[in-house]
């Protein structure tokens, strides 16, 4: 598993974050399925690390979604304001 720190995640493109999120989620499900068949401490610890990684990626993903929504709201509010000149005239 390739671990990413929060600085790496912040520098990634949105589509890369979404792909990574789906990929880690798929790997978690796969590992959970294998653990149901045969339990091993190594697999359990790997699952825990993947779940932690998923949480970091999900948080970054959710933060970006909220930021995009707030930005759209801001742009809409700007369009409704009357035009003002910078020199006050």
N, C-alpha and C positions, 0 to 999 in steps of 0.2 A: 504494500500500500504506500502510495506517495503522499506524505503529509505536507500540508500547506500551512504556513503561518498567516496570521491576519494581515500582515503587510502584503504578502503575495496575493491574497484574495482581493484586497482593495485595488490592486493594480490590474486585475484581470478584467476582460470585457464581460458584459452582461451575458452574452450567449455562452461564453466559456464557463461562467458560474453556473448557469442553468444545466449545461451538459455535465459538469462535475457533480452537481447535486443529484441528478438522475443516476449517474454512474455509481456514486457511493451508495445511494439508496438501493440500487439493484444488487450491489455487492453485499450489502447488509442482509437483504432478503435471502440471497444465495447462501450466505454463511449460516444464517439462522436455520435454514432448511437442513443444511449439513449437520448442524449441532443437534437437531432433533433426531437424526439418524444415529449419530455416534458422538458422544460428548468427549471433548478433550480440553484440557486447561489452556493449551496454546490457542485453540480456536476461540475459546471464550474470551481470552485476553485480546485477541485480534478483533473480535466483535466489539468489545468495549472501546477500543481505540477508534474503530470505524464509526461508532455511534457518536463519539466525541467530535471527530472530524466532521461528521454530518451536521452536528449542531452549529459548529463554526461557519460552515458553508451556508446553512439555512439562515443563520442570523444575518450574514452579509447579503444574501439574496433578499430577505424581507426588508432590510434597511434600504436597499436600492429601490425596491418597489414603492415604499413609503416616500422616499426622496423624489421619485418621478411623479407621484401623485401630488405632492406638495408643490413641485415645480409647475405642474400643469395648472393647479389652482392659482398660483401666483401669476402666471401668464394671463389667465382669464381675468384676474382682478386688474391687471395693468391695462388691458384692452378696454375695460369699462370706464377708466379714469379719463377725464378731459385732458387734452394736451396742454402742457404748461411749458413756457420757454424758460430756459435756465437763468436769464437775466431779469426775470420777474415782469417783463413787459407783456 
